[in-house]
Amino acid sequence: MNSFDTAHRKEVFGHYATGVVVITGVSPDGPKGFTCQTFGSLSVDSALIFFAASTASSSWQRIREVGVVGVNILKSDQEPLARVFAASGTDKFSGVSWFRAPNGSPFLEGSLAYLEGTIREVTNHGDHDIVVAELDFASTEPGDPLVYYRGGYRVLD
Ligand SMILES: Cc1cc2nc3c(=O)[nH]c(=O)nc-3n(C[C@H](O)[C@H](O)[C@H](O)COP(=O)(O)O)c2cc1C
């Protein structure tokens, strides 16, 4: 199989286990959010974070307009939330408990860690944007992470 075949590439990248976050923001017509695994710390010294957002994501387009993002690192028991925030065309916040971060972003109740940042740069790469944000807030809660690996949700043993 050709290494650049899309299915093969997906299979290979699926071997990279990640945590799962929900990126959030409050647009004029209410809170928005989407499940994301391409998130990380870019630079501890300058407190920069990054994530990749699909240009097809309506939630991302609205969050981008706000200019401030919330990052909810999901806990092991939050797979249902990960699924809700990965679906399109639904009222994702219906029945979800959340509170406001210092700069207004939605923080989902029960998350493992919370971050909030100001968007500093958005670079387009075809069907995805690479977003760099500068942290304004970060905190943790006790617990274990939700993990995504080879197309499925896992918890640490
Ligand atoms: C485990 C997992 C990881 C995902 N990671 C990303 C990601 O890194 N970037 C992204 O744009 N979408 C990612 N998605 C897909 C978005 O969650 C999905 O396209 C989005 O929620 C669609 O909703 P919207 O139409 O409201 O934007 C991921 C989905 C799942 C299930």
The ligand as an ORCA input file, in Angstrom:
! r2SCAN-3c Opt
* xyz 0 1
  C     -11.875     12.301     18.545
  C     -12.178     13.451     17.643
  C     -11.196     14.380     17.359
  C     -11.464     15.474     16.525
  N     -10.464     16.386     16.302
  C     -10.731     17.467     15.528
  C      -9.723     18.449     15.328
  O      -8.606     18.318     15.796
  N     -10.035     19.539     14.583
  C     -11.277     19.697     14.029
  O     -11.519     20.715     13.374
  N     -12.251     18.774     14.185
  C     -12.006     17.673     14.930
  N     -12.976     16.741     15.127
  C     -14.260     16.906     14.431
  C     -15.114     18.018     15.030
  O     -15.413     17.756     16.386
  C     -16.439     18.145     14.241
  O     -16.140     18.311     12.883
  C     -17.233     19.343     14.687
  O     -17.684     19.178     16.004
  C     -18.408     19.536     13.764
  O     -19.346     20.380     14.374
  P     -19.681     21.832     13.815
  O     -20.388     21.594     12.516
  O     -20.564     22.402     14.884
  O     -18.425     22.572     13.668
  C     -12.746     15.636     15.938
  C     -13.739     14.682     16.223
  C     -13.462     13.611     17.048
  C     -14.550     12.614     17.346
*
